[in-house]
Amino acid sequence: MGEPIRLALIEGLSGPFGNAGEAVWRNLLWATERVNQRGGVRVGAVARPLDLLRMDSQGNTEEALQLLRAALDRGIGFVLQGNSSATAAALVAALDRHNEREPQRRALLLNYSAVDPALTNERCSFWHFRFDAHADMRLAALTEVLCDERSVQRVYLIGQDYSFGQHVVRRAREMIAARRPDITVVGSELHPLGRVKDFLPYAAKIKASGAQAVLTGNWGNDLTLLARALRESGAPVRLFTFYGNALGAPAAIGAAGLGRVVAVSEWHPNVGGAASEAFYAAFRRRFPEPEDDYVHLRMQVLVEMLAAAIERARSTDAVAVARALEGASFDPRTLGGLHAATLRADDHQLQQPLVVSVMERAGTPGVAHDVEGSGFGFRSLRRVDAAAATQPHQCRMTRPNQ
């Protein structure tokens, strides 16, 4: 094989959200391993392997920017990041400046989970591609299910106090009001990101508010600790989440979450079908430990679409690869027919289906697989196809002349 194509993963692999970062690492490692096992990426006549480098930002934006500079100094053309929209925004801005100053060393940012809509709207960049559904896409699916629950009359909104969490709380209020003006938002709260160790005071406020449902964009330990506190407080609420289907959340809330914890994602292990079963079984063979059981389909799509774009461009040049990614469709046959998606050229936002699911006991109808050995899994409630999940954009992208 030829010289490796290096991908720099800049992520919080330690610190308060280290478990989320390690889940990212496992998924991206597995994706690059599969590409290499089938012969790597063909760049012209040369087959080249993918080489994924770990760069631990410890969840700190300034550290992430330093690591970006280090990656660029090493000539790395593809940077992967996602856990924190604030960090993603800083990296995009830094790449914009770098690529303008040093066109001979340009690079792309491939984003798998920073979902602040601004990143593909007013802050869109030619050098940034997002492979996750952004917050408004996820919220639209989640609030549709919430608002269809006619018994829900009182909702509490809680989120992390940074750009993404602020956006989720604000837009959730707007979407609920537009669909169900009879629902009362009985509380709206932001808390410090990654610094709250005891969510019981928040859970007590939620219980005292009389809320029947809680909606949150929390992720990582901020979600796990919130879920545990709600269980311990005995608050009789349904929990509508972006990420409640893993990283300890199901085990933290336990049987109290049956029929109550709702999540939204691009896929989950119980969607059904031969392709899904084969995909999930392959991941579990590679990572058999229960604590490693968190599959991100979008990260597999990211690596596969990048590899295909490099082959179409016949180059690893950032501009050439970006142009090959624009408007590209993911070939679902790559994962046995599991997933179809398209990267919208206008804003570099992946358009893909979403699934809203609810926590149930493993072994019940529609729940063949549990999560992280917890005994609890998720059953599909609603599938939103890519056309229905799409959202308008306000991107006014500046593209390089060459």
C-alpha positions as a LaTeX table, in Angstrom:
\begin{tabular}{lrrr}
\hline
Residue & $x$ (\AA) & $y$ (\AA) & $z$ (\AA) \\
\hline
Met1 & 0.00 & 0.00 & 0.00 \\
Gly2 & 0.98 & 3.62 & $-0.45$ \\
Glu3 & 1.48 & 6.32 & 2.14 \\
Pro4 & $-1.31$ & 6.44 & 4.74 \\
Ile5 & $-4.03$ & 9.08 & 4.54 \\
Arg6 & $-4.01$ & 10.56 & 8.03 \\
Leu7 & $-7.21$ & 11.59 & 9.82 \\
Ala8 & $-6.86$ & 13.59 & 13.03 \\
Leu9 & $-9.52$ & 12.93 & 15.65 \\
Ile10 & $-9.58$ & 15.97 & 17.95 \\
Glu11 & $-11.90$ & 15.05 & 20.79 \\
Gly12 & $-12.32$ & 15.02 & 24.55 \\
Leu13 & $-10.97$ & 11.53 & 25.26 \\
Ser14 & $-10.53$ & 12.32 & 28.97 \\
Gly15 & $-12.25$ & 14.64 & 31.40 \\
Pro16 & $-15.98$ & 14.84 & 32.21 \\
Phe17 & $-17.07$ & 13.64 & 28.75 \\
Gly18 & $-14.28$ & 11.16 & 28.13 \\
Asn19 & $-16.73$ & 8.26 & 27.83 \\
Ala20 & $-18.45$ & 10.02 & 24.92 \\
Gly21 & $-15.10$ & 10.67 & 23.28 \\
Glu22 & $-14.03$ & 7.05 & 23.62 \\
Ala23 & $-17.29$ & 5.92 & 22.02 \\
Val24 & $-16.45$ & 8.17 & 19.07 \\
Trp25 & $-12.96$ & 6.69 & 18.87 \\
Arg26 & $-14.29$ & 3.10 & 18.76 \\
Asn27 & $-16.77$ & 3.93 & 16.00 \\
Leu28 & $-14.27$ & 5.78 & 13.82 \\
Leu29 & $-11.59$ & 3.15 & 14.40 \\
Trp30 & $-13.97$ & 0.41 & 13.29 \\
Ala31 & $-14.93$ & 2.41 & 10.19 \\
Thr32 & $-11.31$ & 2.97 & 9.15 \\
Glu33 & $-10.45$ & $-0.66$ & 9.85 \\
Arg34 & $-13.18$ & $-1.82$ & 7.48 \\
Val35 & $-11.91$ & 0.45 & 4.70 \\
Asn36 & $-8.36$ & $-0.82$ & 5.20 \\
Gln37 & $-9.43$ & $-4.47$ & 5.33 \\
Arg38 & $-10.92$ & $-4.18$ & 1.86 \\
Gly39 & $-7.77$ & $-2.64$ & 0.43 \\
Gly40 & $-7.80$ & 0.99 & 1.56 \\
Val41 & $-8.59$ & 4.05 & $-0.52$ \\
Arg42 & $-7.53$ & 4.07 & $-4.16$ \\
Val43 & $-6.00$ & 7.41 & $-5.09$ \\
Gly44 & $-5.38$ & 7.11 & $-8.79$ \\
Ala45 & $-3.41$ & 3.90 & $-9.22$ \\
Val46 & $-2.26$ & 3.68 & $-5.60$ \\
Ala47 & $-4.17$ & 2.07 & $-2.73$ \\
Arg48 & $-3.60$ & 3.96 & 0.52 \\
Pro49 & $-4.71$ & 2.99 & 4.05 \\
Leu50 & $-6.50$ & 5.33 & 6.44 \\
Asp51 & $-4.58$ & 6.20 & 9.60 \\
Leu52 & $-6.71$ & 7.55 & 12.47 \\
Leu53 & $-4.75$ & 9.62 & 15.01 \\
Arg54 & $-6.01$ & 10.21 & 18.57 \\
Met55 & $-5.65$ & 13.81 & 19.76 \\
Asp56 & $-7.15$ & 14.40 & 23.22 \\
Ser57 & $-8.53$ & 17.91 & 23.74 \\
Gln58 & $-9.73$ & 16.95 & 27.25 \\
Gly59 & $-13.01$ & 18.67 & 26.33 \\
Asn60 & $-11.28$ & 22.07 & 26.20 \\
Thr61 & $-11.72$ & 24.37 & 23.20 \\
Glu62 & $-8.33$ & 26.08 & 23.57 \\
Glu63 & $-6.63$ & 22.70 & 23.72 \\
Ala64 & $-8.57$ & 21.63 & 20.62 \\
Leu65 & $-7.30$ & 24.70 & 18.75 \\
Gln66 & $-3.72$ & 23.88 & 19.72 \\
Leu67 & $-4.20$ & 20.31 & 18.51 \\
Leu68 & $-5.62$ & 21.63 & 15.25 \\
Arg69 & $-2.45$ & 23.67 & 14.73 \\
Ala70 & $-0.35$ & 20.59 & 15.49 \\
Ala71 & $-2.33$ & 18.50 & 13.00 \\
Leu72 & $-1.99$ & 21.15 & 10.29 \\
Asp73 & 1.76 & 21.43 & 10.97 \\
Arg74 & 1.98 & 17.69 & 10.31 \\
Gly75 & 0.25 & 18.16 & 6.96 \\
Ile76 & $-2.96$ & 16.38 & 7.98 \\
Gly77 & $-5.78$ & 17.33 & 5.63 \\
Phe78 & $-8.79$ & 15.80 & 7.38 \\
Val79 & $-9.81$ & 16.72 & 10.93 \\
Leu80 & $-12.68$ & 14.94 & 12.70 \\
Gln81 & $-14.53$ & 16.47 & 15.68 \\
Gly82 & $-18.02$ & 16.68 & 17.07 \\
Asn83 & $-18.55$ & 16.55 & 20.84 \\
Ser84 & $-19.20$ & 20.28 & 21.45 \\
Ser85 & $-20.68$ & 22.76 & 19.04 \\
Ala86 & $-18.70$ & 25.57 & 20.67 \\
Thr87 & $-15.45$ & 23.74 & 19.90 \\
Ala88 & $-16.62$ & 22.98 & 16.37 \\
Ala89 & $-17.38$ & 26.66 & 15.74 \\
Ala90 & $-13.90$ & 27.62 & 16.95 \\
Leu91 & $-12.26$ & 24.98 & 14.75 \\
Val92 & $-14.25$ & 26.08 & 11.69 \\
Ala93 & $-13.22$ & 29.71 & 12.22 \\
Ala94 & $-9.58$ & 28.69 & 12.67 \\
Leu95 & $-9.65$ & 26.55 & 9.53 \\
Asp96 & $-11.21$ & 29.38 & 7.54 \\
Arg97 & $-8.26$ & 31.61 & 8.49 \\
His98 & $-5.63$ & 28.91 & 7.97 \\
Asn99 & $-6.93$ & 27.81 & 4.57 \\
Glu100 & $-7.00$ & 31.42 & 3.38 \\
Arg101 & $-3.42$ & 32.06 & 4.54 \\
Glu102 & $-1.90$ & 28.75 & 3.51 \\
Pro103 & $-3.68$ & 27.35 & 0.44 \\
Gln104 & $-0.94$ & 24.74 & $-0.02$ \\
Arg105 & $-1.87$ & 23.14 & 3.34 \\
Arg106 & $-5.65$ & 23.32 & 3.37 \\
Ala107 & $-7.74$ & 20.95 & 5.47 \\
Leu108 & $-11.39$ & 19.95 & 6.01 \\
Leu109 & $-13.36$ & 19.57 & 9.24 \\
Leu110 & $-15.66$ & 16.54 & 9.23 \\
Asn111 & $-18.23$ & 16.89 & 12.01 \\
Tyr112 & $-20.09$ & 13.86 & 13.36 \\
Ser113 & $-22.07$ & 15.35 & 16.30 \\
Ala114 & $-21.76$ & 19.11 & 16.79 \\
Val115 & $-25.38$ & 19.93 & 16.00 \\
Asp116 & $-25.80$ & 23.67 & 16.55 \\
Pro117 & $-27.73$ & 24.63 & 13.37 \\
Ala118 & $-25.59$ & 27.79 & 12.98 \\
Leu119 & $-22.71$ & 25.62 & 11.74 \\
Thr120 & $-24.53$ & 24.97 & 8.46 \\
Asn121 & $-26.47$ & 28.23 & 8.45 \\
Glu122 & $-25.00$ & 31.66 & 9.25 \\
Arg123 & $-21.62$ & 30.14 & 10.18 \\
Cys124 & $-21.42$ & 27.72 & 7.27 \\
Ser125 & $-18.04$ & 27.13 & 5.66 \\
Phe126 & $-16.78$ & 25.43 & 2.53 \\
Trp127 & $-14.28$ & 23.62 & 4.76 \\
His128 & $-16.87$ & 22.08 & 7.10 \\
Phe129 & $-19.21$ & 19.12 & 6.52 \\
Arg130 & $-21.75$ & 17.86 & 9.08 \\
Phe131 & $-22.76$ & 14.19 & 9.09 \\
Asp132 & $-25.21$ & 14.38 & 12.00 \\
Ala133 & $-28.75$ & 15.75 & 11.83 \\
His134 & $-28.60$ & 19.21 & 13.35 \\
Ala135 & $-30.55$ & 20.22 & 16.44 \\
Asp136 & $-33.61$ & 21.57 & 14.61 \\
Met137 & $-33.90$ & 18.37 & 12.58 \\
Arg138 & $-33.73$ & 16.25 & 15.73 \\
Leu139 & $-36.05$ & 18.59 & 17.64 \\
Ala140 & $-38.68$ & 18.56 & 14.92 \\
Ala141 & $-38.90$ & 14.75 & 15.11 \\
Leu142 & $-38.81$ & 14.70 & 18.91 \\
Thr143 & $-41.38$ & 17.44 & 19.49 \\
Glu144 & $-43.73$ & 15.90 & 16.94 \\
Val145 & $-43.87$ & 12.74 & 19.05 \\
Leu146 & $-44.11$ & 14.73 & 22.29 \\
Cys147 & $-46.96$ & 16.88 & 20.99 \\
Asp148 & $-48.85$ & 13.84 & 19.74 \\
Glu149 & $-49.05$ & 12.68 & 23.36 \\
Arg150 & $-52.38$ & 14.38 & 24.08 \\
Ser151 & $-52.11$ & 13.69 & 27.81 \\
Val152 & $-49.00$ & 15.88 & 28.06 \\
Gln153 & $-49.98$ & 19.38 & 29.16 \\
Arg154 & $-46.91$ & 20.53 & 31.15 \\
Val155 & $-43.30$ & 20.37 & 29.91 \\
Tyr156 & $-39.98$ & 21.28 & 31.55 \\
Leu157 & $-36.99$ & 22.30 & 29.39 \\
Ile158 & $-33.43$ & 21.82 & 30.66 \\
Gly159 & $-30.09$ & 22.04 & 28.89 \\
Gln160 & $-26.38$ & 22.67 & 29.07 \\
Asp161 & $-25.38$ & 26.33 & 29.18 \\
Tyr162 & $-23.53$ & 26.75 & 25.90 \\
Ser163 & $-24.52$ & 27.41 & 22.29 \\
Phe164 & $-26.10$ & 24.03 & 21.59 \\
Gly165 & $-27.96$ & 23.68 & 24.89 \\
Gln166 & $-29.21$ & 27.26 & 24.69 \\
His167 & $-30.49$ & 26.68 & 21.17 \\
Val168 & $-32.31$ & 23.46 & 22.10 \\
Val169 & $-34.17$ & 25.10 & 24.99 \\
Arg170 & $-35.13$ & 28.14 & 22.91 \\
Arg171 & $-36.22$ & 26.24 & 19.80 \\
Ala172 & $-38.03$ & 23.52 & 21.75 \\
Arg173 & $-40.23$ & 26.20 & 23.30 \\
Glu174 & $-40.98$ & 27.65 & 19.86 \\
Met175 & $-41.71$ & 24.29 & 18.22 \\
Ile176 & $-43.99$ & 23.14 & 21.03 \\
Ala177 & $-45.90$ & 26.44 & 20.98 \\
Ala178 & $-46.39$ & 26.22 & 17.22 \\
Arg179 & $-47.69$ & 22.64 & 17.32 \\
Arg180 & $-49.46$ & 22.54 & 20.70 \\
Pro181 & $-50.21$ & 26.02 & 22.10 \\
Asp182 & $-52.17$ & 24.34 & 24.89 \\
Ile183 & $-48.96$ & 22.90 & 26.38 \\
Thr184 & $-47.48$ & 24.98 & 29.21 \\
Val185 & $-43.71$ & 25.18 & 29.63 \\
Val186 & $-43.57$ & 25.06 & 33.44 \\
Gly187 & $-39.80$ & 25.49 & 33.68 \\
Ser188 & $-36.82$ & 26.39 & 31.51 \\
Glu189 & $-33.32$ & 26.03 & 32.85 \\
Leu190 & $-29.67$ & 25.99 & 31.77 \\
His191 & $-26.89$ & 24.48 & 33.88 \\
Pro192 & $-23.07$ & 24.59 & 33.64 \\
Leu193 & $-21.62$ & 22.22 & 31.05 \\
Gly194 & $-19.89$ & 19.19 & 32.59 \\
Arg195 & $-19.61$ & 20.69 & 36.08 \\
Val196 & $-22.79$ & 19.56 & 37.88 \\
Lys197 & $-22.14$ & 16.45 & 39.99 \\
Asp198 & $-25.54$ & 16.30 & 41.70 \\
Phe199 & $-28.69$ & 16.91 & 39.64 \\
Leu200 & $-31.06$ & 16.17 & 42.54 \\
Pro201 & $-31.83$ & 19.88 & 43.11 \\
Tyr202 & $-32.79$ & 20.18 & 39.44 \\
Ala203 & $-34.88$ & 17.00 & 39.66 \\
Ala204 & $-36.65$ & 18.37 & 42.76 \\
Lys205 & $-37.57$ & 21.55 & 40.86 \\
Ile206 & $-38.85$ & 19.48 & 37.94 \\
Lys207 & $-40.97$ & 17.35 & 40.25 \\
Ala208 & $-42.33$ & 20.39 & 42.10 \\
Ser209 & $-43.28$ & 22.05 & 38.79 \\
Gly210 & $-45.80$ & 19.32 & 38.03 \\
Ala211 & $-44.16$ & 18.63 & 34.66 \\
Gln212 & $-45.36$ & 15.55 & 32.83 \\
Ala213 & $-42.48$ & 15.60 & 30.35 \\
Val214 & $-38.89$ & 16.84 & 30.31 \\
Leu215 & $-37.11$ & 17.70 & 27.07 \\
Thr216 & $-33.31$ & 17.96 & 27.02 \\
Gly217 & $-30.41$ & 18.01 & 24.60 \\
Asn218 & $-28.00$ & 16.93 & 27.38 \\
Trp219 & $-25.34$ & 14.42 & 26.42 \\
Gly220 & $-22.64$ & 12.38 & 28.15 \\
Asn221 & $-22.54$ & 12.42 & 31.95 \\
Asp222 & $-24.79$ & 15.48 & 32.07 \\
Leu223 & $-27.58$ & 13.29 & 30.72 \\
Thr224 & $-26.72$ & 10.20 & 32.76 \\
Leu225 & $-26.67$ & 12.15 & 36.03 \\
Leu226 & $-29.89$ & 13.99 & 35.17 \\
Ala227 & $-31.63$ & 10.69 & 34.37 \\
Arg228 & $-30.42$ & 9.15 & 37.63 \\
Ala229 & $-31.58$ & 12.15 & 39.65 \\
Leu230 & $-35.04$ & 12.04 & 38.07 \\
Arg231 & $-35.31$ & 8.37 & 38.99 \\
Glu232 & $-34.19$ & 8.98 & 42.57 \\
Ser233 & $-36.57$ & 11.91 & 42.99 \\
Gly234 & $-39.52$ & 9.84 & 41.81 \\
Ala235 & $-40.55$ & 12.53 & 39.33 \\
Pro236 & $-43.30$ & 10.92 & 37.19 \\
Val237 & $-42.10$ & 12.37 & 33.89 \\
Arg238 & $-41.44$ & 11.23 & 30.37 \\
Leu239 & $-37.89$ & 12.14 & 29.33 \\
Phe240 & $-37.51$ & 13.29 & 25.70 \\
Thr241 & $-33.83$ & 13.26 & 24.75 \\
Phe242 & $-31.37$ & 13.58 & 21.91 \\
Tyr243 & $-29.05$ & 10.92 & 23.36 \\
Gly244 & $-30.90$ & 8.94 & 26.01 \\
Asn245 & $-30.27$ & 5.58 & 24.34 \\
Ala246 & $-26.72$ & 4.93 & 25.62 \\
Leu247 & $-23.66$ & 6.06 & 27.62 \\
Gly248 & $-25.17$ & 4.84 & 30.86 \\
Ala249 & $-28.49$ & 6.68 & 30.69 \\
Pro250 & $-30.77$ & 3.59 & 30.41 \\
Ala251 & $-29.03$ & 1.85 & 33.30 \\
Ala252 & $-29.07$ & 5.05 & 35.36 \\
Ile253 & $-32.82$ & 5.44 & 35.18 \\
Gly254 & $-33.61$ & 1.72 & 35.20 \\
Ala255 & $-37.11$ & 0.27 & 35.07 \\
Ala256 & $-38.57$ & 3.69 & 35.90 \\
Gly257 & $-37.76$ & 4.65 & 32.32 \\
Leu258 & $-39.78$ & 1.89 & 30.65 \\
Gly259 & $-42.13$ & 3.56 & 28.20 \\
Arg260 & $-40.90$ & 6.96 & 29.38 \\
Val261 & $-37.38$ & 7.61 & 28.02 \\
Val262 & $-37.53$ & 8.72 & 24.37 \\
Ala263 & $-34.54$ & 9.24 & 22.08 \\
Val264 & $-33.95$ & 10.39 & 18.51 \\
Ser265 & $-31.16$ & 9.11 & 16.28 \\
Glu266 & $-30.34$ & 8.18 & 12.70 \\
Trp267 & $-30.46$ & 4.46 & 13.64 \\
His268 & $-30.64$ & 2.15 & 16.62 \\
Pro269 & $-30.03$ & $-1.59$ & 17.01 \\
Asn270 & $-33.73$ & $-2.53$ & 16.99 \\
Val271 & $-34.81$ & $-0.86$ & 13.74 \\
Gly272 & $-35.08$ & $-4.34$ & 12.26 \\
Gly273 & $-34.11$ & $-5.91$ & 8.95 \\
Ala274 & $-31.26$ & $-8.14$ & 7.83 \\
Ala275 & $-28.89$ & $-5.26$ & 7.03 \\
Ser276 & $-29.33$ & $-3.70$ & 10.46 \\
Glu277 & $-28.87$ & $-7.01$ & 12.25 \\
Ala278 & $-25.69$ & $-7.79$ & 10.30 \\
Phe279 & $-24.27$ & $-4.31$ & 10.90 \\
Tyr280 & $-24.90$ & $-4.46$ & 14.64 \\
Ala281 & $-23.58$ & $-8.01$ & 14.96 \\
Ala282 & $-20.35$ & $-6.99$ & 13.23 \\
Phe283 & $-19.84$ & $-4.08$ & 15.62 \\
Arg284 & $-20.42$ & $-6.29$ & 18.68 \\
Arg285 & $-17.91$ & $-8.84$ & 17.37 \\
Arg286 & $-15.34$ & $-6.05$ & 17.16 \\
Phe287 & $-16.30$ & $-4.53$ & 20.55 \\
Pro288 & $-17.92$ & $-7.29$ & 22.63 \\
Glu289 & $-17.74$ & $-5.62$ & 26.06 \\
Pro290 & $-21.14$ & $-4.31$ & 27.23 \\
Glu291 & $-19.71$ & $-0.89$ & 28.15 \\
Asp292 & $-18.50$ & $-0.45$ & 24.56 \\
Asp293 & $-21.98$ & $-0.94$ & 23.09 \\
Tyr294 & $-22.74$ & 2.40 & 21.41 \\
Val295 & $-22.87$ & 2.35 & 17.62 \\
His296 & $-22.99$ & 5.62 & 15.68 \\
Leu297 & $-24.12$ & 4.86 & 12.15 \\
Arg298 & $-23.38$ & 8.43 & 11.07 \\
Met299 & $-19.67$ & 7.96 & 11.85 \\
Gln300 & $-19.55$ & 4.94 & 9.57 \\
Val301 & $-21.22$ & 7.04 & 6.86 \\
Leu302 & $-18.68$ & 9.85 & 7.40 \\
Val303 & $-15.65$ & 7.61 & 6.83 \\
Glu304 & $-17.22$ & 5.78 & 3.90 \\
Met305 & $-18.27$ & 9.01 & 2.17 \\
Leu306 & $-14.82$ & 10.52 & 2.72 \\
Ala307 & $-13.12$ & 7.46 & 1.23 \\
Ala308 & $-15.44$ & 7.51 & $-1.78$ \\
Ala309 & $-14.88$ & 11.26 & $-2.30$ \\
Ile310 & $-11.09$ & 10.84 & $-2.25$ \\
Glu311 & $-11.39$ & 8.10 & $-4.87$ \\
Arg312 & $-13.65$ & 10.24 & $-7.08$ \\
Ala313 & $-11.33$ & 13.23 & $-6.72$ \\
Arg314 & $-8.28$ & 11.00 & $-7.36$ \\
Ser315 & $-6.60$ & 13.23 & $-4.79$ \\
Thr316 & $-6.38$ & 14.09 & $-1.10$ \\
Asp317 & $-6.37$ & 17.82 & $-1.85$ \\
Ala318 & $-8.91$ & 19.49 & 0.44 \\
Val319 & $-10.61$ & 21.50 & $-2.32$ \\
Ala320 & $-10.89$ & 18.53 & $-4.64$ \\
Val321 & $-12.28$ & 16.28 & $-1.91$ \\
Ala322 & $-14.73$ & 18.95 & $-0.72$ \\
Arg323 & $-16.09$ & 19.33 & $-4.24$ \\
Ala324 & $-16.44$ & 15.56 & $-4.50$ \\
Leu325 & $-18.38$ & 15.51 & $-1.23$ \\
Glu326 & $-20.77$ & 18.30 & $-2.25$ \\
Gly327 & $-24.03$ & 16.75 & $-3.35$ \\
Ala328 & $-22.65$ & 13.22 & $-2.89$ \\
Ser329 & $-24.99$ & 10.38 & $-1.99$ \\
Phe330 & $-24.04$ & 7.58 & 0.35 \\
Asp331 & $-24.34$ & 4.24 & $-1.38$ \\
Pro332 & $-26.48$ & 2.15 & 1.00 \\
Arg333 & $-24.98$ & $-1.03$ & $-0.46$ \\
Thr334 & $-21.78$ & $-0.11$ & 1.40 \\
Leu335 & $-23.51$ & $-1.20$ & 4.62 \\
Gly336 & $-25.63$ & $-3.92$ & 3.10 \\
Gly337 & $-28.49$ & $-1.63$ & 2.11 \\
Leu338 & $-28.90$ & $-0.15$ & 5.60 \\
His339 & $-28.86$ & 3.61 & 5.06 \\
Ala340 & $-29.34$ & 6.22 & 2.36 \\
Ala341 & $-28.13$ & 9.80 & 2.78 \\
Thr342 & $-27.07$ & 12.82 & 0.72 \\
Leu343 & $-24.73$ & 15.71 & 1.52 \\
Arg344 & $-26.57$ & 18.87 & 0.50 \\
Ala345 & $-24.16$ & 20.95 & $-1.56$ \\
Asp346 & $-25.60$ & 24.32 & $-0.52$ \\
Asp347 & $-24.76$ & 24.02 & 3.19 \\
His348 & $-22.81$ & 20.73 & 3.60 \\
Gln349 & $-25.51$ & 19.27 & 5.85 \\
Leu350 & $-26.16$ & 15.52 & 5.57 \\
Gln351 & $-29.77$ & 14.69 & 4.79 \\
Gln352 & $-30.75$ & 11.33 & 6.31 \\
Pro353 & $-33.66$ & 9.52 & 7.99 \\
Leu354 & $-34.30$ & 9.80 & 11.72 \\
Val355 & $-35.88$ & 7.36 & 14.14 \\
Val356 & $-37.64$ & 8.24 & 17.40 \\
Ser357 & $-37.60$ & 5.35 & 19.87 \\
Val358 & $-38.73$ & 4.58 & 23.41 \\
Met359 & $-37.05$ & 2.55 & 26.15 \\
Glu360 & $-38.49$ & $-0.89$ & 26.86 \\
Arg361 & $-37.33$ & $-4.11$ & 28.46 \\
Ala362 & $-35.16$ & $-6.26$ & 26.20 \\
Gly363 & $-37.04$ & $-9.25$ & 24.83 \\
Thr364 & $-40.36$ & $-7.46$ & 24.49 \\
Pro365 & $-41.77$ & $-7.07$ & 20.95 \\
Gly366 & $-39.54$ & $-4.82$ & 18.84 \\
Val367 & $-36.65$ & $-4.91$ & 21.35 \\
Ala368 & $-34.36$ & $-7.78$ & 20.39 \\
His369 & $-31.26$ & $-6.03$ & 21.73 \\
Asp370 & $-30.56$ & $-4.27$ & 24.99 \\
Val371 & $-28.16$ & $-1.34$ & 25.52 \\
Glu372 & $-24.78$ & $-1.80$ & 27.25 \\
Gly373 & $-25.94$ & $-4.99$ & 28.96 \\
Ser374 & $-28.52$ & $-3.01$ & 30.93 \\
Gly375 & $-31.47$ & $-5.27$ & 30.11 \\
Phe376 & $-33.19$ & $-2.28$ & 28.50 \\
Gly377 & $-33.36$ & $-1.42$ & 24.81 \\
Phe378 & $-35.28$ & 0.88 & 22.52 \\
Arg379 & $-38.32$ & 0.25 & 20.33 \\
Ser380 & $-39.02$ & 2.37 & 17.27 \\
Leu381 & $-41.95$ & 4.77 & 17.66 \\
Arg382 & $-41.65$ & 6.74 & 14.43 \\
Arg383 & $-39.40$ & 6.88 & 11.40 \\
Val384 & $-38.92$ & 10.22 & 9.66 \\
Asp385 & $-37.58$ & 9.86 & 6.14 \\
Ala386 & $-34.85$ & 12.16 & 4.86 \\
Ala387 & $-37.22$ & 14.35 & 2.86 \\
Ala388 & $-39.41$ & 14.98 & 5.91 \\
Ala389 & $-36.42$ & 15.53 & 8.22 \\
Thr390 & $-34.84$ & 18.19 & 6.00 \\
Gln391 & $-34.86$ & 21.81 & 7.15 \\
Pro392 & $-34.34$ & 25.07 & 5.19 \\
His393 & $-30.99$ & 26.82 & 5.52 \\
Gln394 & $-29.59$ & 30.34 & 5.43 \\
Cys395 & $-26.07$ & 29.44 & 4.33 \\
Arg396 & $-24.29$ & 31.90 & 2.06 \\
Met397 & $-21.13$ & 29.97 & 1.39 \\
Thr398 & $-17.91$ & 31.45 & 0.02 \\
Arg399 & $-16.13$ & 28.95 & $-2.18$ \\
Pro400 & $-12.45$ & 29.06 & $-3.21$ \\
Asn401 & $-11.65$ & 29.93 & $-6.80$ \\
Gln402 & $-9.32$ & 26.98 & $-7.10$ \\
\hline
\end{tabular}
